Amino acid sequence: MKKEMTLTAAPESRGAQPISATKTVVAVRRAMAAAARAYSRVLGTEVSARQAARLLNTQAAFVLTVFPTECPLALRAACMVWLVAALRGCRRLGIKVEE
């Protein structure tokens, strides 16, 4: 006896709509602008969204380098390389803090 199945696609529900790429881009830009404002308040100087992204990258590299207590040595070395690269990137941006 031969078994055959037919799969049909369920009709889309009217309430759920896919997230468009433009909405995602707008949300990311809005979040980066908020991060730039927060960094501007903390550092006492104007920080652009690009600089805020670079600072967030550096913070993530620092956290992943310092806090994992039990991880392979190769992973820790990779995180250290990431941290050094991120710090160099921040230095190239030339963020100056007012004293």
Gaussian input, Z-matrix of N, CA and C with variables (Angstrom, degrees):
# hf/3-21g

backbone

0 1
 N
 C     1     B1
 C     2     B2     1     A1
 N     3     B3     2     A2     1     D1
 C     4     B4     3     A3     2     D2
 C     5     B5     4     A4     3     D3
 N     6     B6     5     A5     4     D4
 C     7     B7     6     A6     5     D5
 C     8     B8     7     A7     6     D6
 N     9     B9     8     A8     7     D7
 C    10    B10     9     A9     8     D8
 C    11    B11    10    A10     9     D9
 N    12    B12    11    A11    10    D10
 C    13    B13    12    A12    11    D11
 C    14    B14    13    A13    12    D12
 N    15    B15    14    A14    13    D13
 C    16    B16    15    A15    14    D14
 C    17    B17    16    A16    15    D15
 N    18    B18    17    A17    16    D16
 C    19    B19    18    A18    17    D17
 C    20    B20    19    A19    18    D18
 N    21    B21    20    A20    19    D19
 C    22    B22    21    A21    20    D20
 C    23    B23    22    A22    21    D21
 N    24    B24    23    A23    22    D22
 C    25    B25    24    A24    23    D23
 C    26    B26    25    A25    24    D24
 N    27    B27    26    A26    25    D25
 C    28    B28    27    A27    26    D26
 C    29    B29    28    A28    27    D27
 N    30    B30    29    A29    28    D28
 C    31    B31    30    A30    29    D29
 C    32    B32    31    A31    30    D30
 N    33    B33    32    A32    31    D31
 C    34    B34    33    A33    32    D32
 C    35    B35    34    A34    33    D33
 N    36    B36    35    A35    34    D34
 C    37    B37    36    A36    35    D35
 C    38    B38    37    A37    36    D36
 N    39    B39    38    A38    37    D37
 C    40    B40    39    A39    38    D38
 C    41    B41    40    A40    39    D39
 N    42    B42    41    A41    40    D40
 C    43    B43    42    A42    41    D41
 C    44    B44    43    A43    42    D42
 N    45    B45    44    A44    43    D43
 C    46    B46    45    A45    44    D44
 C    47    B47    46    A46    45    D45
 N    48    B48    47    A47    46    D46
 C    49    B49    48    A48    47    D47
 C    50    B50    49    A49    48    D48
 N    51    B51    50    A50    49    D49
 C    52    B52    51    A51    50    D50
 C    53    B53    52    A52    51    D51
 N    54    B54    53    A53    52    D52
 C    55    B55    54    A54    53    D53
 C    56    B56    55    A55    54    D54
 N    57    B57    56    A56    55    D55
 C    58    B58    57    A57    56    D56
 C    59    B59    58    A58    57    D57
 N    60    B60    59    A59    58    D58
 C    61    B61    60    A60    59    D59
 C    62    B62    61    A61    60    D60
 N    63    B63    62    A62    61    D61
 C    64    B64    63    A63    62    D62
 C    65    B65    64    A64    63    D63
 N    66    B66    65    A65    64    D64
 C    67    B67    66    A66    65    D65
 C    68    B68    67    A67    66    D66
 N    69    B69    68    A68    67    D67
 C    70    B70    69    A69    68    D68
 C    71    B71    70    A70    69    D69
 N    72    B72    71    A71    70    D70
 C    73    B73    72    A72    71    D71
 C    74    B74    73    A73    72    D72
 N    75    B75    74    A74    73    D73
 C    76    B76    75    A75    74    D74
 C    77    B77    76    A76    75    D75
 N    78    B78    77    A77    76    D76
 C    79    B79    78    A78    77    D77
 C    80    B80    79    A79    78    D78
 N    81    B81    80    A80    79    D79
 C    82    B82    81    A81    80    D80
 C    83    B83    82    A82    81    D81
 N    84    B84    83    A83    82    D82
 C    85    B85    84    A84    83    D83
 C    86    B86    85    A85    84    D84
 N    87    B87    86    A86    85    D85
 C    88    B88    87    A87    86    D86
 C    89    B89    88    A88    87    D87
 N    90    B90    89    A89    88    D88
 C    91    B91    90    A90    89    D89
 C    92    B92    91    A91    90    D90
 N    93    B93    92    A92    91    D91
 C    94    B94    93    A93    92    D92
 C    95    B95    94    A94    93    D93
 N    96    B96    95    A95    94    D94
 C    97    B97    96    A96    95    D95
 C    98    B98    97    A97    96    D96
 N    99    B99    98    A98    97    D97
 C   100   B100    99    A99    98    D98
 C   101   B101   100   A100    99    D99
 N   102   B102   101   A101   100   D100
 C   103   B103   102   A102   101   D101
 C   104   B104   103   A103   102   D102
 N   105   B105   104   A104   103   D103
 C   106   B106   105   A105   104   D104
 C   107   B107   106   A106   105   D105
 N   108   B108   107   A107   106   D106
 C   109   B109   108   A108   107   D107
 C   110   B110   109   A109   108   D108
 N   111   B111   110   A110   109   D109
 C   112   B112   111   A111   110   D110
 C   113   B113   112   A112   111   D111
 N   114   B114   113   A113   112   D112
 C   115   B115   114   A114   113   D113
 C   116   B116   115   A115   114   D114
 N   117   B117   116   A116   115   D115
 C   118   B118   117   A117   116   D116
 C   119   B119   118   A118   117   D117
 N   120   B120   119   A119   118   D118
 C   121   B121   120   A120   119   D119
 C   122   B122   121   A121   120   D120
 N   123   B123   122   A122   121   D121
 C   124   B124   123   A123   122   D122
 C   125   B125   124   A124   123   D123
 N   126   B126   125   A125   124   D124
 C   127   B127   126   A126   125   D125
 C   128   B128   127   A127   126   D126
 N   129   B129   128   A128   127   D127
 C   130   B130   129   A129   128   D128
 C   131   B131   130   A130   129   D129
 N   132   B132   131   A131   130   D130
 C   133   B133   132   A132   131   D131
 C   134   B134   133   A133   132   D132
 N   135   B135   134   A134   133   D133
 C   136   B136   135   A135   134   D134
 C   137   B137   136   A136   135   D135
 N   138   B138   137   A137   136   D136
 C   139   B139   138   A138   137   D137
 C   140   B140   139   A139   138   D138
 N   141   B141   140   A140   139   D139
 C   142   B142   141   A141   140   D140
 C   143   B143   142   A142   141   D141
 N   144   B144   143   A143   142   D142
 C   145   B145   144   A144   143   D143
 C   146   B146   145   A145   144   D144
 N   147   B147   146   A146   145   D145
 C   148   B148   147   A147   146   D146
 C   149   B149   148   A148   147   D147
 N   150   B150   149   A149   148   D148
 C   151   B151   150   A150   149   D149
 C   152   B152   151   A151   150   D150
 N   153   B153   152   A152   151   D151
 C   154   B154   153   A153   152   D152
 C   155   B155   154   A154   153   D153
 N   156   B156   155   A155   154   D154
 C   157   B157   156   A156   155   D155
 C   158   B158   157   A157   156   D156
 N   159   B159   158   A158   157   D157
 C   160   B160   159   A159   158   D158
 C   161   B161   160   A160   159   D159
 N   162   B162   161   A161   160   D160
 C   163   B163   162   A162   161   D161
 C   164   B164   163   A163   162   D162
 N   165   B165   164   A164   163   D163
 C   166   B166   165   A165   164   D164
 C   167   B167   166   A166   165   D165
 N   168   B168   167   A167   166   D166
 C   169   B169   168   A168   167   D167
 C   170   B170   169   A169   168   D168
 N   171   B171   170   A170   169   D169
 C   172   B172   171   A171   170   D170
 C   173   B173   172   A172   171   D171
 N   174   B174   173   A173   172   D172
 C   175   B175   174   A174   173   D173
 C   176   B176   175   A175   174   D174
 N   177   B177   176   A176   175   D175
 C   178   B178   177   A177   176   D176
 C   179   B179   178   A178   177   D177
 N   180   B180   179   A179   178   D178
 C   181   B181   180   A180   179   D179
 C   182   B182   181   A181   180   D180
 N   183   B183   182   A182   181   D181
 C   184   B184   183   A183   182   D182
 C   185   B185   184   A184   183   D183
 N   186   B186   185   A185   184   D184
 C   187   B187   186   A186   185   D185
 C   188   B188   187   A187   186   D186
 N   189   B189   188   A188   187   D187
 C   190   B190   189   A189   188   D188
 C   191   B191   190   A190   189   D189
 N   192   B192   191   A191   190   D190
 C   193   B193   192   A192   191   D191
 C   194   B194   193   A193   192   D192
 N   195   B195   194   A194   193   D193
 C   196   B196   195   A195   194   D194
 C   197   B197   196   A196   195   D195
 N   198   B198   197   A197   196   D196
 C   199   B199   198   A198   197   D197
 C   200   B200   199   A199   198   D198
 N   201   B201   200   A200   199   D199
 C   202   B202   201   A201   200   D200
 C   203   B203   202   A202   201   D201
 N   204   B204   203   A203   202   D202
 C   205   B205   204   A204   203   D203
 C   206   B206   205   A205   204   D204
 N   207   B207   206   A206   205   D205
 C   208   B208   207   A207   206   D206
 C   209   B209   208   A208   207   D207
 N   210   B210   209   A209   208   D208
 C   211   B211   210   A210   209   D209
 C   212   B212   211   A211   210   D210
 N   213   B213   212   A212   211   D211
 C   214   B214   213   A213   212   D212
 C   215   B215   214   A214   213   D213
 N   216   B216   215   A215   214   D214
 C   217   B217   216   A216   215   D215
 C   218   B218   217   A217   216   D216
 N   219   B219   218   A218   217   D217
 C   220   B220   219   A219   218   D218
 C   221   B221   220   A220   219   D219
 N   222   B222   221   A221   220   D220
 C   223   B223   222   A222   221   D221
 C   224   B224   223   A223   222   D222
 N   225   B225   224   A224   223   D223
 C   226   B226   225   A225   224   D224
 C   227   B227   226   A226   225   D225
 N   228   B228   227   A227   226   D226
 C   229   B229   228   A228   227   D227
 C   230   B230   229   A229   228   D228
 N   231   B231   230   A230   229   D229
 C   232   B232   231   A231   230   D230
 C   233   B233   232   A232   231   D231
 N   234   B234   233   A233   232   D232
 C   235   B235   234   A234   233   D233
 C   236   B236   235   A235   234   D234
 N   237   B237   236   A236   235   D235
 C   238   B238   237   A237   236   D236
 C   239   B239   238   A238   237   D237
 N   240   B240   239   A239   238   D238
 C   241   B241   240   A240   239   D239
 C   242   B242   241   A241   240   D240
 N   243   B243   242   A242   241   D241
 C   244   B244   243   A243   242   D242
 C   245   B245   244   A244   243   D243
 N   246   B246   245   A245   244   D244
 C   247   B247   246   A246   245   D245
 C   248   B248   247   A247   246   D246
 N   249   B249   248   A248   247   D247
 C   250   B250   249   A249   248   D248
 C   251   B251   250   A250   249   D249
 N   252   B252   251   A251   250   D250
 C   253   B253   252   A252   251   D251
 C   254   B254   253   A253   252   D252
 N   255   B255   254   A254   253   D253
 C   256   B256   255   A255   254   D254
 C   257   B257   256   A256   255   D255
 N   258   B258   257   A257   256   D256
 C   259   B259   258   A258   257   D257
 C   260   B260   259   A259   258   D258
 N   261   B261   260   A260   259   D259
 C   262   B262   261   A261   260   D260
 C   263   B263   262   A262   261   D261
 N   264   B264   263   A263   262   D262
 C   265   B265   264   A264   263   D263
 C   266   B266   265   A265   264   D264
 N   267   B267   266   A266   265   D265
 C   268   B268   267   A267   266   D266
 C   269   B269   268   A268   267   D267
 N   270   B270   269   A269   268   D268
 C   271   B271   270   A270   269   D269
 C   272   B272   271   A271   270   D270
 N   273   B273   272   A272   271   D271
 C   274   B274   273   A273   272   D272
 C   275   B275   274   A274   273   D273
 N   276   B276   275   A275   274   D274
 C   277   B277   276   A276   275   D275
 C   278   B278   277   A277   276   D276
 N   279   B279   278   A278   277   D277
 C   280   B280   279   A279   278   D278
 C   281   B281   280   A280   279   D279
 N   282   B282   281   A281   280   D280
 C   283   B283   282   A282   281   D281
 C   284   B284   283   A283   282   D282
 N   285   B285   284   A284   283   D283
 C   286   B286   285   A285   284   D284
 C   287   B287   286   A286   285   D285
 N   288   B288   287   A287   286   D286
 C   289   B289   288   A288   287   D287
 C   290   B290   289   A289   288   D288
 N   291   B291   290   A290   289   D289
 C   292   B292   291   A291   290   D290
 C   293   B293   292   A292   291   D291
 N   294   B294   293   A293   292   D292
 C   295   B295   294   A294   293   D293
 C   296   B296   295   A295   294   D294

   B1=1.4302
   B2=1.5369
   B3=1.3086
   B4=1.4488
   B5=1.5254
   B6=1.3474
   B7=1.4571
   B8=1.5230
   B9=1.3010
   B10=1.4543
   B11=1.5159
   B12=1.3400
   B13=1.4594
   B14=1.5203
   B15=1.2971
   B16=1.4563
   B17=1.5215
   B18=1.3182
   B19=1.4484
   B20=1.5183
   B21=1.3015
   B22=1.4551
   B23=1.5238
   B24=1.2944
   B25=1.4591
   B26=1.5172
   B27=1.3205
   B28=1.4547
   B29=1.5258
   B30=1.3007
   B31=1.4669
   B32=1.5338
   B33=1.3236
   B34=1.4647
   B35=1.5111
   B36=1.3186
   B37=1.4572
   B38=1.5208
   B39=1.2743
   B40=1.4657
   B41=1.5268
   B42=1.3186
   B43=1.4567
   B44=1.5189
   B45=1.3196
   B46=1.4574
   B47=1.5175
   B48=1.3258
   B49=1.4565
   B50=1.5199
   B51=1.3122
   B52=1.4688
   B53=1.5303
   B54=1.3242
   B55=1.4588
   B56=1.5210
   B57=1.3079
   B58=1.4550
   B59=1.5235
   B60=1.2985
   B61=1.4610
   B62=1.5238
   B63=1.3146
   B64=1.4632
   B65=1.5230
   B66=1.3295
   B67=1.4582
   B68=1.5206
   B69=1.3082
   B70=1.4551
   B71=1.5249
   B72=1.3241
   B73=1.4560
   B74=1.5276
   B75=1.3271
   B76=1.4664
   B77=1.5267
   B78=1.3250
   B79=1.4601
   B80=1.5216
   B81=1.3153
   B82=1.4648
   B83=1.5233
   B84=1.3255
   B85=1.4706
   B86=1.5148
   B87=1.3258
   B88=1.4619
   B89=1.5321
   B90=1.3369
   B91=1.4685
   B92=1.5277
   B93=1.3218
   B94=1.4606
   B95=1.5230
   B96=1.3240
   B97=1.4700
   B98=1.5282
   B99=1.3350
   B100=1.4635
   B101=1.5270
   B102=1.3237
   B103=1.4713
   B104=1.5210
   B105=1.3304
   B106=1.4655
   B107=1.5228
   B108=1.3324
   B109=1.4707
   B110=1.5279
   B111=1.3294
   B112=1.4703
   B113=1.5288
   B114=1.3262
   B115=1.4630
   B116=1.5291
   B117=1.3213
   B118=1.4657
   B119=1.5217
   B120=1.3308
   B121=1.4616
   B122=1.5233
   B123=1.3122
   B124=1.4711
   B125=1.5273
   B126=1.3236
   B127=1.4602
   B128=1.5314
   B129=1.3145
   B130=1.4591
   B131=1.5081
   B132=1.2966
   B133=1.4600
   B134=1.5290
   B135=1.3115
   B136=1.4640
   B137=1.5268
   B138=1.3200
   B139=1.4643
   B140=1.5238
   B141=1.3347
   B142=1.4618
   B143=1.5286
   B144=1.3148
   B145=1.4674
   B146=1.5252
   B147=1.3201
   B148=1.4689
   B149=1.5305
   B150=1.3220
   B151=1.4531
   B152=1.5253
   B153=1.3265
   B154=1.4651
   B155=1.5230
   B156=1.3291
   B157=1.4656
   B158=1.5206
   B159=1.3333
   B160=1.4601
   B161=1.5356
   B162=1.3339
   B163=1.4633
   B164=1.5299
   B165=1.3283
   B166=1.4664
   B167=1.5263
   B168=1.3233
   B169=1.4626
   B170=1.5252
   B171=1.3213
   B172=1.4588
   B173=1.5228
   B174=1.3294
   B175=1.4632
   B176=1.5258
   B177=1.3219
   B178=1.4669
   B179=1.5264
   B180=1.3329
   B181=1.4651
   B182=1.5247
   B183=1.3312
   B184=1.4564
   B185=1.5256
   B186=1.3280
   B187=1.4682
   B188=1.5299
   B189=1.3131
   B190=1.4618
   B191=1.5268
   B192=1.3228
   B193=1.4597
   B194=1.5205
   B195=1.3114
   B196=1.4584
   B197=1.5262
   B198=1.3236
   B199=1.4558
   B200=1.5259
   B201=1.3178
   B202=1.4687
   B203=1.5327
   B204=1.3135
   B205=1.4632
   B206=1.5188
   B207=1.3106
   B208=1.4616
   B209=1.5161
   B210=1.3160
   B211=1.4552
   B212=1.5227
   B213=1.3077
   B214=1.4649
   B215=1.5335
   B216=1.3005
   B217=1.4540
   B218=1.5289
   B219=1.3088
   B220=1.4644
   B221=1.5303
   B222=1.3256
   B223=1.4566
   B224=1.5244
   B225=1.3120
   B226=1.4661
   B227=1.5303
   B228=1.3354
   B229=1.4633
   B230=1.5278
   B231=1.3350
   B232=1.4636
   B233=1.5235
   B234=1.3143
   B235=1.4684
   B236=1.5211
   B237=1.3151
   B238=1.4593
   B239=1.5320
   B240=1.3205
   B241=1.4692
   B242=1.5265
   B243=1.3372
   B244=1.4679
   B245=1.5272
   B246=1.3254
   B247=1.4584
   B248=1.5279
   B249=1.3187
   B250=1.4659
   B251=1.5299
   B252=1.3266
   B253=1.4666
   B254=1.5272
   B255=1.3141
   B256=1.4596
   B257=1.5236
   B258=1.3212
   B259=1.4677
   B260=1.5264
   B261=1.3178
   B262=1.4704
   B263=1.5230
   B264=1.3220
   B265=1.4634
   B266=1.5225
   B267=1.3246
   B268=1.4690
   B269=1.5209
   B270=1.3045
   B271=1.4635
   B272=1.5337
   B273=1.3385
   B274=1.4665
   B275=1.5213
   B276=1.3352
   B277=1.4624
   B278=1.5307
   B279=1.3039
   B280=1.4557
   B281=1.5160
   B282=1.3235
   B283=1.4495
   B284=1.5266
   B285=1.3229
   B286=1.4539
   B287=1.5151
   B288=1.3178
   B289=1.4637
   B290=1.5219
   B291=1.3236
   B292=1.4657
   B293=1.5192
   B294=1.3079
   B295=1.4676
   B296=1.4919
   A1=107.79
   A2=116.65
   A3=123.50
   A4=109.58
   A5=115.74
   A6=119.45
   A7=108.94
   A8=115.94
   A9=121.24
   A10=109.32
   A11=114.48
   A12=119.97
   A13=108.26
   A14=115.35
   A15=121.18
   A16=107.90
   A17=115.58
   A18=120.65
   A19=109.52
   A20=115.36
   A21=119.85
   A22=108.47
   A23=115.21
   A24=119.94
   A25=109.33
   A26=115.23
   A27=119.72
   A28=108.69
   A29=117.05
   A30=118.80
   A31=109.80
   A32=115.07
   A33=119.25
   A34=109.93
   A35=114.85
   A36=118.35
   A37=108.34
   A38=117.19
   A39=120.95
   A40=112.02
   A41=119.20
   A42=121.97
   A43=113.45
   A44=118.27
   A45=121.66
   A46=110.34
   A47=115.76
   A48=120.70
   A49=108.20
   A50=116.86
   A51=118.66
   A52=110.69
   A53=115.53
   A54=120.72
   A55=107.96
   A56=115.91
   A57=119.50
   A58=110.30
   A59=115.70
   A60=121.26
   A61=110.60
   A62=117.70
   A63=119.32
   A64=111.31
   A65=117.34
   A66=119.87
   A67=110.64
   A68=116.85
   A69=121.33
   A70=110.46
   A71=116.75
   A72=120.84
   A73=110.50
   A74=116.76
   A75=120.73
   A76=110.23
   A77=117.48
   A78=120.98
   A79=111.01
   A80=118.17
   A81=121.54
   A82=110.26
   A83=117.13
   A84=119.79
   A85=111.31
   A86=116.68
   A87=120.52
   A88=110.45
   A89=116.45
   A90=120.23
   A91=111.19
   A92=117.28
   A93=120.23
   A94=111.06
   A95=117.54
   A96=120.44
   A97=110.21
   A98=116.56
   A99=120.16
   A100=110.57
   A101=117.28
   A102=120.69
   A103=110.57
   A104=117.29
   A105=120.68
   A106=111.02
   A107=117.13
   A108=120.03
   A109=110.89
   A110=116.65
   A111=120.08
   A112=110.80
   A113=117.32
   A114=120.33
   A115=110.91
   A116=117.19
   A117=120.50
   A118=111.05
   A119=116.31
   A120=119.73
   A121=111.09
   A122=117.15
   A123=121.05
   A124=111.13
   A125=117.61
   A126=121.03
   A127=112.93
   A128=117.31
   A129=120.01
   A130=113.61
   A131=118.43
   A132=123.49
   A133=108.48
   A134=116.99
   A135=120.56
   A136=110.15
   A137=116.35
   A138=122.51
   A139=107.94
   A140=116.60
   A141=120.60
   A142=109.85
   A143=115.92
   A144=120.40
   A145=110.66
   A146=117.21
   A147=120.42
   A148=110.80
   A149=116.46
   A150=120.09
   A151=110.92
   A152=116.74
   A153=120.16
   A154=110.55
   A155=116.90
   A156=120.03
   A157=110.67
   A158=116.60
   A159=120.77
   A160=110.89
   A161=116.49
   A162=120.22
   A163=111.59
   A164=117.19
   A165=120.19
   A166=111.10
   A167=116.57
   A168=121.26
   A169=110.32
   A170=116.64
   A171=121.10
   A172=111.09
   A173=116.60
   A174=119.24
   A175=111.72
   A176=116.58
   A177=119.80
   A178=110.60
   A179=116.97
   A180=120.32
   A181=110.79
   A182=117.01
   A183=120.33
   A184=111.13
   A185=116.07
   A186=120.21
   A187=110.57
   A188=117.47
   A189=120.16
   A190=112.50
   A191=117.74
   A192=120.26
   A193=111.28
   A194=117.56
   A195=122.07
   A196=112.79
   A197=118.56
   A198=120.54
   A199=117.33
   A200=122.57
   A201=117.68
   A202=110.71
   A203=116.33
   A204=118.68
   A205=112.56
   A206=117.44
   A207=120.12
   A208=109.52
   A209=116.15
   A210=121.13
   A211=107.77
   A212=117.41
   A213=119.76
   A214=111.51
   A215=115.34
   A216=121.45
   A217=111.32
   A218=117.49
   A219=120.93
   A220=111.07
   A221=117.41
   A222=120.76
   A223=110.67
   A224=116.56
   A225=120.20
   A226=110.46
   A227=117.45
   A228=121.03
   A229=110.81
   A230=116.79
   A231=120.10
   A232=111.00
   A233=117.37
   A234=121.17
   A235=110.86
   A236=117.37
   A237=120.63
   A238=110.76
   A239=116.36
   A240=120.00
   A241=109.97
   A242=116.63
   A243=121.23
   A244=110.11
   A245=117.60
   A246=121.42
   A247=111.32
   A248=117.28
   A249=120.63
   A250=110.02
   A251=117.21
   A252=120.45
   A253=111.08
   A254=117.43
   A255=120.97
   A256=111.09
   A257=117.37
   A258=120.71
   A259=111.58
   A260=116.65
   A261=119.69
   A262=111.00
   A263=116.63
   A264=120.02
   A265=111.91
   A266=116.89
   A267=120.60
   A268=110.68
   A269=116.39
   A270=119.97
   A271=110.29
   A272=117.25
   A273=120.49
   A274=112.08
   A275=117.02
   A276=119.65
   A277=111.48
   A278=117.18
   A279=121.18
   A280=114.15
   A281=117.40
   A282=120.83
   A283=108.33
   A284=115.60
   A285=121.24
   A286=109.18
   A287=116.61
   A288=122.33
   A289=107.71
   A290=116.02
   A291=120.14
   A292=109.44
   A293=116.30
   A294=120.30
   A295=111.11
   D1=131.31
   D2=-177.86
   D3=-93.67
   D4=129.19
   D5=179.39
   D6=-104.09
   D7=128.86
   D8=178.12
   D9=-128.63
   D10=141.09
   D11=178.09
   D12=-126.49
   D13=144.91
   D14=176.27
   D15=-118.55
   D16=124.27
   D17=178.18
   D18=-100.76
   D19=131.17
   D20=176.83
   D21=-117.75
   D22=146.77
   D23=178.96
   D24=-78.79
   D25=137.96
   D26=178.36
   D27=-74.62
   D28=141.95
   D29=178.39
   D30=-66.16
   D31=146.02
   D32=-179.27
   D33=-67.76
   D34=138.29
   D35=175.80
   D36=-77.13
   D37=147.31
   D38=-175.49
   D39=-72.75
   D40=-25.81
   D41=-177.29
   D42=-76.91
   D43=-33.90
   D44=-176.30
   D45=-94.29
   D46=122.15
   D47=177.10
   D48=-123.37
   D49=144.10
   D50=179.80
   D51=-67.49
   D52=148.84
   D53=178.23
   D54=-79.25
   D55=125.62
   D56=-178.92
   D57=-80.55
   D58=160.90
   D59=-179.46
   D60=-65.84
   D61=-35.06
   D62=-179.14
   D63=-67.85
   D64=-36.36
   D65=177.18
   D66=-65.71
   D67=-37.11
   D68=178.14
   D69=-66.29
   D70=-44.12
   D71=179.46
   D72=-62.55
   D73=-42.49
   D74=179.01
   D75=-62.88
   D76=-41.78
   D77=179.90
   D78=-65.23
   D79=-40.93
   D80=179.26
   D81=-66.83
   D82=-42.37
   D83=178.58
   D84=-63.71
   D85=-39.02
   D86=178.65
   D87=-64.33
   D88=-41.38
   D89=178.97
   D90=-66.71
   D91=-39.65
   D92=179.43
   D93=-68.27
   D94=-34.59
   D95=176.56
   D96=-65.62
   D97=-39.63
   D98=177.50
   D99=-65.50
   D100=-40.53
   D101=177.58
   D102=-65.00
   D103=-38.80
   D104=178.37
   D105=-64.32
   D106=-40.38
   D107=177.09
   D108=-63.74
   D109=-40.99
   D110=179.46
   D111=-64.51
   D112=-45.07
   D113=177.80
   D114=-64.01
   D115=-36.72
   D116=178.57
   D117=-61.85
   D118=-41.24
   D119=178.40
   D120=-65.92
   D121=-42.38
   D122=-177.03
   D123=-70.43
   D124=-43.86
   D125=-175.02
   D126=-84.22
   D127=-18.45
   D128=-179.36
   D129=76.27
   D130=18.50
   D131=177.84
   D132=-142.60
   D133=161.33
   D134=-178.75
   D135=-73.27
   D136=128.97
   D137=179.99
   D138=-119.90
   D139=129.23
   D140=179.11
   D141=-81.51
   D142=170.26
   D143=178.61
   D144=-64.72
   D145=-36.13
   D146=178.65
   D147=-65.89
   D148=-42.15
   D149=177.40
   D150=-65.56
   D151=-37.47
   D152=177.61
   D153=-63.91
   D154=-40.23
   D155=177.73
   D156=-62.78
   D157=-40.19
   D158=179.07
   D159=-65.90
   D160=-40.27
   D161=178.25
   D162=-66.97
   D163=-39.09
   D164=176.25
   D165=-63.56
   D166=-39.78
   D167=177.18
   D168=-61.10
   D169=-42.17
   D170=179.94
   D171=-66.55
   D172=-40.70
   D173=177.66
   D174=-63.72
   D175=-42.07
   D176=178.68
   D177=-63.23
   D178=-42.32
   D179=178.62
   D180=-62.55
   D181=-40.68
   D182=179.42
   D183=-63.80
   D184=-47.12
   D185=-178.47
   D186=-61.44
   D187=-44.32
   D188=-178.20
   D189=-74.27
   D190=-18.02
   D191=175.76
   D192=-83.44
   D193=-40.68
   D194=-171.58
   D195=-87.93
   D196=-44.42
   D197=-167.22
   D198=-81.96
   D199=-31.69
   D200=179.58
   D201=-66.71
   D202=114.60
   D203=-175.52
   D204=-82.38
   D205=-38.47
   D206=-178.86
   D207=-119.93
   D208=96.62
   D209=175.42
   D210=-146.48
   D211=160.21
   D212=-179.43
   D213=-60.10
   D214=149.33
   D215=-178.68
   D216=-60.92
   D217=-36.47
   D218=179.73
   D219=-64.64
   D220=-38.47
   D221=178.14
   D222=-68.06
   D223=-40.97
   D224=177.65
   D225=-64.13
   D226=-38.98
   D227=177.78
   D228=-65.90
   D229=-39.77
   D230=177.75
   D231=-63.55
   D232=-40.19
   D233=177.26
   D234=-65.64
   D235=-36.18
   D236=178.11
   D237=-66.18
   D238=-41.10
   D239=176.69
   D240=-63.30
   D241=-41.25
   D242=177.27
   D243=-60.70
   D244=-44.08
   D245=-179.58
   D246=-62.45
   D247=-44.84
   D248=179.66
   D249=-62.94
   D250=-43.10
   D251=178.20
   D252=-63.65
   D253=-39.48
   D254=179.35
   D255=-66.76
   D256=-40.61
   D257=177.90
   D258=-64.66
   D259=-39.38
   D260=176.21
   D261=-64.71
   D262=-37.76
   D263=177.79
   D264=-64.24
   D265=-38.68
   D266=176.46
   D267=-65.94
   D268=-39.24
   D269=179.66
   D270=-63.95
   D271=-39.48
   D272=179.32
   D273=-65.43
   D274=-30.81
   D275=178.42
   D276=-70.78
   D277=-25.17
   D278=174.77
   D279=70.26
   D280=47.18
   D281=177.62
   D282=-74.15
   D283=119.65
   D284=-178.92
   D285=-105.20
   D286=135.76
   D287=179.04
   D288=-105.02
   D289=129.01
   D290=178.60
   D291=-72.80
   D292=140.41
   D293=179.80
   D294=-104.36

